Amino acid sequence: MSFRDVLLRRLPALAILATLVPIGPAQAAGEPLVVYTARKYQLVESLFQEYGKERGIEVKFVTDDGAPLIQRLTAEGAASPADLFISVDAGDLWRAKQADLLQPIRSPALEAAIPAHLRDPEGHWFGLAVRARTLAYSTARVKPAELSSYADLAAPRWKGRLCLRSGKAVYNQSLVAMFINDLGEEATEKLVRGWIANLAADPFSNDTLMLKAIAAGQCDVGITNSYYLGRLQHEHPALPVQLFWADQAGRGTHVNISGGGVTKHAKNRAEAVRFLEWLASPAIQQRFAAVNFEFPANAGVDPLPEVRAWGAFKPNQVNVGLIGRTQPAAVMLIDRAGWR
Ligand code: FE
């Protein structure tokens, strides 16, 4: 079994961490580019390979969750081989910047391609794909007119009808962090406690199981990252579950990013910047997002037709990095409210 097969079989993270995966020509001309990525192997591998070929360099990468990659960058310090950190949560990027693991870059190309609310104002990181975390509902038992906001799911009429993913998932921590920024802690805690009181089942370990529970009739409504429904709808076009854009009359639907930044101790800084610019370019943006049913961060690029079919929505335009600032408070609030 090749190392690549090992990765694809998703052996424990440590086995993956032990070795960098080299991609590209064996005798590459330039310095290799090293990427630490929380974006999953199958979502990045072919693009990394293509970039390496185009540039005549080796692209090596490590995949793991965001938090262990941040720990690893911290432990390695100046000796880290990483040139680039790619995350699937804006809070992780904010934390990496706070921990002095990223360096600011100025790039007119990146600044023109990526809207201001999806990148760090000082250039430490840039969003590359956007996901909305919004309401999902049973098309058999709920009419879209019955839905409006995240807070509404705490109303008594949803008692025994709501499904949620675990409060330990970073996506939910980021959602609650956004509420804390927008509404304050007290109102957020009231909202979360209302949700917990309405649960039809114990929280699920991932969004896909939660969506399947809605489809199966275990509950009527839930909260999901948009791309998980995209994947399920692709496999099962008749799935009786649809997305609803939350908070359109208020601040807009919560969005998060998968994005990247150049590491503080990058050995190949120029190539890392060039790679980010390449990822933000229109043709690559389209594919980077499409492979995971996401929205391109580059506003001039269309998502997949299946994603476009969900309709346009107003996103919450607060800078996504601010999620990071209130994530620690969100984790404590979620715990207090009993969201397991
Ligand atoms: Fe995900």
Residues whose N, C-alpha, C, O or C-beta is under 5 A from the ligand:
A	BS01	FE	none
